């Protein structure tokens, strides 16, 4: 199983450098359509930019009904992280994954 990311174009480069499958979208209907197409793939985890979709489970409730995978993980965009003062970005991402998946991964 793989990991996919749905984010804005500015944040996408970092995820691509990490070797993840990345889909770029704009907020609104385009983000919902992009996420719906990602749900059809073989992904165990889909990271969704909070600026595009703050609560992806709520938006995709019908499509997620009865499915265990993929897990949908809302994450801040690069702009949101940079604008926050003094936040440990790696620690924040590690905590988000741990809360969602139940175990810690090394980033």
trRosetta pair geometry for C-beta under 8 A, 3 or more apart (Angstrom, degrees):
i j d omega theta_ij theta_ji phi_ij phi_ji
1 42 6.2 -137 -123 153 63 83
1 43 6.5 87 -175 -166 89 22
1 44 3.4 78 141 -39 137 110
1 45 7.9 98 139 1 114 72
1 69 7.1 -70 -138 -174 148 151
1 70 7.9 163 -173 -104 123 94
2 20 8.0 142 171 -145 96 67
2 21 6.1 56 144 -1 132 124
2 41 7.6 -56 60 141 115 119
2 42 6.3 72 19 99 98 84
2 43 5.4 -62 77 -110 78 66
2 44 6.8 150 52 11 26 84
3 20 5.2 -57 98 -131 100 107
3 21 7.1 168 94 30 50 86
3 43 6.6 89 -120 -153 20 97
3 44 6.8 -45 -75 58 64 85
3 45 4.7 -12 -117 71 86 102
3 46 7.6 171 -162 -85 57 34
3 47 7.0 32 178 -12 102 101
4 20 6.8 149 -122 172 25 97
4 21 4.4 -40 -110 82 79 107
4 22 7.3 167 -164 -84 67 26
4 23 6.7 22 176 -3 112 103
4 38 5.1 -168 109 -152 154 122
4 41 6.6 87 -40 73 148 146
4 43 4.7 -57 1 -110 110 147
4 45 7.5 176 31 95 60 56
4 46 4.9 -12 70 -115 96 79
4 47 7.3 -163 98 26 47 71
4 70 7.7 -14 32 -160 105 172
5 12 7.3 163 104 -121 120 66
5 15 4.4 -80 44 -168 163 160
5 20 5.2 63 -9 126 113 135
5 21 7.0 163 20 86 71 54
5 22 4.9 -19 67 -110 101 73
5 23 7.1 -180 89 28 51 66
5 46 7.4 167 -88 -164 26 57
5 47 4.5 -15 -113 65 78 105
5 48 7.9 -179 -158 -74 52 30
5 49 7.9 68 175 -42 88 85
6 22 8.0 156 -85 -160 27 56
6 23 5.1 -19 -106 71 72 101
6 25 6.0 -6 -171 18 96 120
6 31 6.6 109 160 -155 125 84
6 34 5.6 140 -134 117 119 119
6 35 5.6 -25 -67 -81 170 82
6 38 6.3 -112 -58 -19 115 157
6 46 6.5 27 -7 174 104 103
6 47 7.1 -174 27 91 64 55
6 48 4.9 -1 60 -116 110 68
6 49 6.2 -117 106 7 68 86
6 52 6.3 -118 130 81 101 158
6 53 7.6 10 104 23 130 121
7 11 4.4 -96 162 85 135 119
7 12 5.3 175 82 -72 110 71
7 15 6.5 137 20 -2 145 146
7 22 6.7 -48 36 -155 104 101
7 23 7.8 125 24 74 59 54
7 24 6.7 -41 80 -110 61 60
7 25 7.8 123 64 34 16 76
7 47 7.5 -2 -50 110 107 98
7 48 7.8 177 -68 -157 64 31
7 49 4.1 114 -119 -48 67 123
7 52 7.0 -150 -124 -13 31 135
7 77 6.3 143 -157 -114 100 88
8 11 5.3 79 58 19 79 101
8 12 6.9 -127 96 -27 37 92
8 24 6.6 46 -169 -149 22 87
8 25 7.7 -81 -91 66 47 48
8 26 7.7 62 -115 -102 83 46
8 49 6.0 152 -13 -166 78 175
8 51 6.6 -17 -32 77 123 130
8 52 6.9 -177 -52 -55 80 107
8 77 5.7 27 19 -136 116 135
8 78 7.9 -114 63 25 108 95
8 79 7.8 -3 54 0 147 116
9 12 5.5 -44 -144 13 32 124
9 24 5.0 49 -80 -149 69 139
10 13 7.5 -54 177 10 30 102
10 77 7.3 66 75 174 107 113
10 78 5.5 -124 122 51 102 130
10 79 6.6 59 90 -40 147 98
11 14 6.2 -55 -173 32 55 110
11 15 6.8 43 141 -12 79 108
11 49 6.4 138 60 -100 154 128
11 77 4.9 -121 -47 -157 146 78
11 78 4.1 -177 -94 -13 87 102
11 79 7.6 -91 -55 -5 106 76
12 15 5.9 -66 -155 42 39 107
12 16 6.0 39 153 -23 75 108
12 22 4.7 122 -153 166 93 144
12 24 5.1 -37 -67 -80 150 104
13 16 5.6 -57 -147 36 31 112
13 17 6.4 33 155 -21 65 104
14 17 5.7 -52 -150 33 31 112
14 18 6.7 28 151 -16 62 105
14 78 6.8 136 4 -80 139 124
15 18 5.6 -56 -153 37 36 112
15 20 4.7 -62 173 59 91 122
15 22 4.9 128 97 -86 121 121
15 47 7.6 -160 -119 70 139 136
16 19 7.7 63 178 -63 35 16
16 20 6.9 -98 -88 58 30 70
16 22 5.2 -71 -67 3 85 141
20 47 7.8 -2 174 26 156 124
21 41 7.9 -133 110 151 161 165
21 43 7.5 -116 57 -93 134 116
23 34 4.9 167 142 -177 132 118
23 37 7.6 160 -127 79 160 111
23 38 6.1 -128 5 -66 150 118
25 30 4.7 178 -165 127 97 96
25 31 4.3 140 122 -93 135 61
25 33 7.7 171 -130 62 136 81
25 34 4.1 -129 -67 3 139 154
25 35 7.9 -79 8 -31 165 76
25 52 6.0 79 86 -139 105 140
26 30 4.7 48 52 60 83 142
26 31 6.6 -118 84 -42 36 89
26 52 7.6 164 151 -120 18 97
27 30 7.6 63 75 53 16 97
27 31 5.7 -15 -130 -15 29 135
27 51 6.6 -90 -74 141 115 74
27 52 5.2 -154 -95 -130 66 52
27 53 7.6 168 -133 -51 74 61
28 31 6.2 115 53 17 34 98
28 32 7.3 -68 138 -2 37 101
29 32 5.5 -56 -147 37 36 112
29 33 6.2 35 157 -18 70 106
30 33 5.8 -55 -147 38 30 110
30 34 6.3 30 154 -19 64 108
31 34 5.7 -54 -145 37 31 112
31 35 6.3 30 156 -18 65 106
31 48 8.0 95 180 -159 112 105
31 52 4.1 171 -125 179 149 110
31 53 5.4 -174 138 -40 134 108
32 35 5.9 -56 -148 37 29 109
32 36 6.3 33 153 -22 64 106
32 53 7.3 128 -75 -89 67 132
32 59 6.1 -127 -110 165 100 125
32 60 7.6 174 -146 -73 81 86
33 36 5.6 -52 -147 33 31 114
33 37 6.6 28 155 -16 64 103
34 37 5.9 -57 -153 36 32 108
34 38 6.5 32 150 -19 65 106
35 38 5.5 -53 -148 36 36 113
35 39 6.5 45 151 -28 66 100
35 46 7.0 116 -142 150 84 147
35 48 6.5 20 -103 -107 124 124
35 53 6.8 -10 -44 0 150 165
35 56 6.3 -157 -146 -147 154 115
35 59 7.4 64 74 103 156 125
35 60 6.1 -113 128 -67 127 135
35 72 7.9 40 -160 -124 123 124
36 39 5.7 -47 -153 24 33 116
36 40 7.4 34 149 -21 59 99
36 60 7.1 -178 -82 -118 71 111
36 63 6.2 -145 -122 -92 82 164
37 40 5.9 -50 -162 25 40 114
37 41 7.6 46 143 -27 62 98
38 41 5.6 -47 -162 17 46 117
38 43 6.3 -7 172 9 90 150
38 46 5.3 111 136 -121 134 138
38 70 7.7 -61 137 35 96 149
39 43 7.9 -88 -112 47 28 115
39 46 7.4 -61 -77 -26 62 159
39 60 6.8 173 -65 -166 145 143
39 63 5.5 46 137 153 172 130
39 64 7.5 -111 -132 -76 136 71
39 67 8.0 73 -166 116 108 175
39 70 6.9 -139 -122 26 61 106
43 46 5.4 69 128 -61 146 89
43 69 7.5 -169 99 163 56 100
43 70 4.4 -5 104 -82 91 146
44 69 5.5 -50 -132 -150 54 128
44 70 5.6 138 168 -124 12 87
44 71 6.9 10 151 15 62 91
45 70 5.8 -174 -76 -172 13 106
45 71 5.0 -16 -111 60 71 97
45 73 6.1 8 -170 -4 100 122
45 97 7.9 19 -151 -131 153 94
45 100 7.7 100 -131 120 111 134
45 101 7.1 -32 -91 -75 128 119
46 56 7.6 -137 101 147 111 163
46 70 4.9 87 -11 115 96 142
46 71 7.3 -179 28 84 66 48
46 72 5.4 -20 70 -110 98 65
46 73 7.0 170 85 24 45 76
47 73 4.9 -34 -107 75 64 104
47 74 8.0 119 -164 -120 59 10
47 75 5.0 -7 -171 7 105 130
48 52 6.4 -116 177 73 86 113
48 53 5.2 -46 162 66 129 111
48 56 4.4 104 38 -55 166 142
48 72 5.9 5 -5 -172 125 94
48 73 6.8 156 19 75 74 46
48 74 5.3 -40 75 -101 93 58
48 75 7.0 139 66 21 40 75
49 52 4.4 75 76 7 99 107
49 53 7.2 91 74 30 62 72
49 74 7.8 4 129 -155 9 67
49 75 6.6 -49 -103 73 40 75
49 76 7.6 24 -151 175 66 17
49 77 4.8 43 -155 -74 113 92
50 53 7.3 -99 -139 75 27 42
50 54 5.2 43 -164 -110 79 60
50 74 4.8 76 -85 176 84 105
50 75 6.4 -139 -25 83 92 22
50 76 5.4 -25 23 -96 125 48
50 77 6.8 -125 47 -18 78 78
50 80 6.8 -9 62 -7 117 170
51 76 7.7 67 -27 -155 90 54
51 77 4.7 -23 2 -15 126 131
51 79 7.3 37 -52 58 155 115
51 80 6.5 -166 -50 -38 110 123
52 77 8.0 111 -16 -63 85 118
53 56 4.8 74 123 -81 126 77
53 59 5.5 -74 -157 5 121 157
53 74 7.2 -127 99 -109 76 103
54 74 6.3 44 -170 -144 36 149
55 58 4.1 24 123 19 118 119
55 59 6.4 141 93 -17 71 88
55 74 6.8 -44 -94 -56 32 147
56 59 5.6 -58 -144 41 37 110
56 60 5.7 2 168 10 74 114
56 72 4.2 -132 94 167 128 139
56 74 6.0 176 -2 -69 100 91
57 60 6.5 -73 -135 57 23 87
57 61 6.5 61 156 -82 61 70
57 64 6.2 -63 -143 39 70 169
57 72 5.5 175 -61 62 76 133
58 61 5.9 -7 -155 -48 30 108
60 63 4.6 -56 -176 51 89 113
60 64 5.1 86 119 -25 95 106
60 72 7.0 151 48 -67 134 160
61 64 6.0 -68 -140 43 24 104
61 65 6.7 47 157 -51 62 92
62 65 6.0 -32 -158 -7 30 117
63 67 7.8 -18 139 8 60 141
64 67 5.3 -107 -161 49 52 113
64 72 7.3 -70 -95 -13 141 128
67 70 7.8 -7 145 17 124 41
71 100 5.5 123 163 162 135 112
71 101 6.4 -173 44 -82 173 76
73 96 6.0 105 -173 150 113 109
73 97 6.7 11 -137 -95 156 59
73 100 4.8 -50 -100 -69 102 174
74 96 7.9 -119 78 -157 56 129
75 93 6.6 34 -139 -116 125 85
75 96 6.0 114 -98 136 89 168
76 80 3.9 -122 -172 89 109 129
76 81 5.1 133 108 -53 126 84
76 84 7.8 -8 174 -10 167 131
76 92 7.5 -16 22 137 121 140
77 80 4.9 98 52 6 73 101
77 81 7.2 -142 95 -3 39 88
78 81 5.8 -59 -147 39 32 108
78 82 6.1 28 158 -17 68 110
79 82 6.0 -56 -142 39 27 108
79 83 6.2 24 159 -18 63 111
80 83 5.9 -59 -146 37 27 109
80 84 6.7 27 156 -22 62 104
81 84 6.0 -55 -154 29 32 108
81 87 6.5 -121 -157 77 73 127
81 89 5.2 57 -171 -110 135 110
81 92 7.5 -177 -121 65 109 152
84 87 4.4 14 113 -8 122 132
87 92 6.0 25 162 -44 112 137
88 91 3.7 26 115 26 122 121
88 92 6.1 157 89 -22 66 84
89 92 5.6 -56 -148 34 29 114
89 93 6.4 24 157 -14 65 106
90 93 5.9 -55 -147 38 31 107
90 94 6.2 33 153 -21 65 108
90 107 5.4 -167 -152 74 94 138
91 94 5.6 -53 -144 37 31 113
91 95 6.3 31 156 -19 64 106
92 95 5.9 -57 -151 36 28 110
92 96 6.5 30 152 -20 63 105
93 96 5.6 -51 -148 33 34 113
93 97 6.5 30 156 -15 66 105
93 107 6.0 72 96 -79 124 159
94 97 6.0 -58 -151 38 29 108
94 98 6.2 30 152 -20 65 110
94 104 6.2 27 -178 -149 100 93
94 105 7.1 -151 -132 61 77 64
94 107 5.9 -116 -72 -12 91 120
95 98 5.6 -55 -144 37 31 113
95 99 6.3 30 158 -18 66 106
96 99 6.0 -57 -148 37 27 108
96 100 6.3 16 158 -10 63 113
97 100 5.9 -64 -145 44 29 106
97 101 5.6 -9 173 13 71 117
97 104 7.4 98 95 -133 104 43
97 105 5.6 -61 129 27 148 108
98 101 6.8 -65 -121 54 19 85
98 102 7.2 -2 -175 179 52 2
98 103 6.5 -96 -129 114 70 13
98 104 4.8 0 -93 -85 112 69
98 105 7.9 -159 -67 8 72 69
101 105 7.6 27 64 -23 151 111
